[in-house]
Amino acid sequence: MKETGLTYSRVIAWLKILLPIAALTLLSTLFLFSRNVDPTASIPFTEFDLEERAREQRVTSPYFSGRSRDGHLISLSADSARPDPDQSGVTLAEKVETHIEFADGAEIGFFADTGRMDSQGQGQILTLSGAVRIESSTGYVIKTDQLITDLQKAEAISEGEITGTGPAGRFTAGRAELTQDAETNEMYLVFTNGVKLIYTPEKK
């Protein structure tokens, strides 16, 4: 009976040592496995998305502003922009808006589905394509397929036929051009190449 009591005491003594060691071993194993969790698992981008963004160098909601060489204020914004992978010095943009505020206080805006900015050479040529819309503070709204804008000169010219409305009524033309008078520096919106106007008298 005495030997049995001694054995029991020894078992209890060993358990007091082994159980804490076992608990520490389990705890360290838990931390060891936790270090193996993939930290990218919670990032909401697939591997393809990340590779595509890195390759295209896409910029979201870019905005630029400055002045033309004659002091007209120009701003340019887009939903996204990226460098052209096939041509250096060229930027491609989606959902483009360009606003020009002239020295005399008049304003004009260009809106398009896509834009191509060519900064090579001495100019900054912005080519707008896809449902191009022109809106002026003088009441003109013009639509065309393509518009080429020289941002340094604050000038623009349409490629192809235009349709629009203005203070005098509805009209069509083979070409529209935003140009500056060399002597007075005033800006003019000029329509040429077979202009047709449906006059709508102002109602009083």
N, C-alpha and C positions, 0 to 999 in steps of 0.2 A: 504493500500500500504506500509505503514511504517512497519507493522507486517510481511509482506511478505519479505521485505528486511532483517529484523532481522533474520528470519528463514533461509534464504539463507546463511547469514553470519555464522550462527551456524553450518550449514551442512558443509560448506567449512572448518571451523575450526576443526570439528571432523574428516573429511576426511584426513586432514593433519596429524592427530595423528594415525588414524587407518591404513592407507595405508602403512606407514613404518613398523608398527607392523606386518601387514599381510605379507609383503615382507620378514621380518626377520624370520617369522614362516615357510614360504615356503623354505627359504634357509637352515634353520636348519633341516627341514624334508629331504631335498635333501642329506645333509651330513649323516643323520641318516641311510638312505637307502643305501648309498654308503659303509657304514661299513659292511653291510651284504653280500657283494660280496665275493664269495669263492676264496681265494687267491691261491688255488691249481688248479684252472680251466685251467691256462695257462701252467701247468707242463706237458710235453709230455710223461707221463707214466700213464698207467691205474692202477687201484687199484690192479689188479692181478699181474702186472709187479713188483710193489713195494713190495708186499708181497712175491713174488718168490725170488727177489734179497735179501731181508732181511733174508729169510729162508736159502738160499743157500750160502750166504756170498761170492758171486762171485767177483773175482778180474779180471779186464780187463788189458791185456798186462803186465803180471808180468815179471820181469827180475831179475835173480840172477847170481852172479859170485863169484868165489873163487878159491881155490887151492886144489888139491888132497894131500894126505899125503906125496907124493914124489915130490911135487912142480909143477905139471902140472896145467896149467890154464884151468879152466872149466867155461863155461857160459851156462845158461839155460833160455830160453824164451818161451812164449806161447801166444796164442790169449786170453785165459782166464783160470782161475784156481779156484777151490773151494774145501773146505774140504769134505772128504767122510762122508756122514751122517751116515753110518753104521759102520765106524771103525775110532777110534781116531788115530792121528799120520799119517794119509794117506791123500794125496792131489791128486785130479783128475784134469787133464789139457787137453785142446784142442789145436790142431795144435802146436805141441811141436818141438822146435829146441834146440839141444845141441851141443856145440862146445868145442873141447879139443885141446889145443895148448901144445904140448909136449916140454920137456926141450931142445930137439935137434932141435927145430924149425918146425918139421912136424905138420900137423894139420889134424883133422878128424871131420866130422859133422854127426849128427844123426837127421833125420827128420821123423815125424810120425803124424798120425791123432789124436791119443790120448796118454796120458801118465799117469802113476800112480806112484807117489812118496811116498815111504814108509820110514819114518824117525824113526820108532820104533827101539829100541835096539841100537846097536853101529854103524850100517851102514846107508847109504843113497842109497837105491835101487830104481832106476828109470826103470820101465817097459814100453817100447814103443810098441804100437800095431797099426795095421791098416795102410797098405801101408808104411812100414818102409823103409827108404832109407839111405844108408851110403855113404858118399863121403869123400875121402881122398886126401890130397895134393900130394900123390904119383901117382894119376891117377886112383884109383879104385872107381867104382860106384857099390854098392851092394843093392839088394832088398830082403826083407824077410817079414814075417808076424808079427814077434815079436822079440824084442831085450831087453835083461835084462842087465842093466848097473849099475855097482857099482861106484858111483861118488867119493867115498873116495879113491878108488884104481885106478880110471880112466881105468877100465877094462870093457869089454862087451862080451856077448855071445848070439848068435842067438838061437831061439827056432824053430826048423824046417828047411826046405830046404832053401837055398839061391841061387840066380842067380846074375850074375854080369859081368862086363867088367873091363879089366885092361890093362896094357901095353902089356901083352902077348896075349890078345884076350878075347873071351867069355868063361865063365866057370859056372859050377853048383857044389854044394856041399851040404852034409847033415848038415853041421854046419860051422859057422864062429866064430872066437874068437879073441878078441883084448886082448892081455896079455902082461905082462912085464917080462923080463928075471931077475931072482932073483939076478944074479951076476953082470950083466952090467947095469941093470935098463933100458935097451932099450925096446921100445914097438914094438910088432910084431902083424901083422894081419895074423892069421893062419886059413887055410881051411882044414877040415877033413871030414870023413865019405863019401867016394865015390866021390872024386873030379873028375870032367870031364872038360877038357879044349879043346876048339877049338882054336888052335894056329893061330894067324894072324901075319905073318911076317911084320916087319916095312918096309914101302915103302920108297925107297931112291930116 
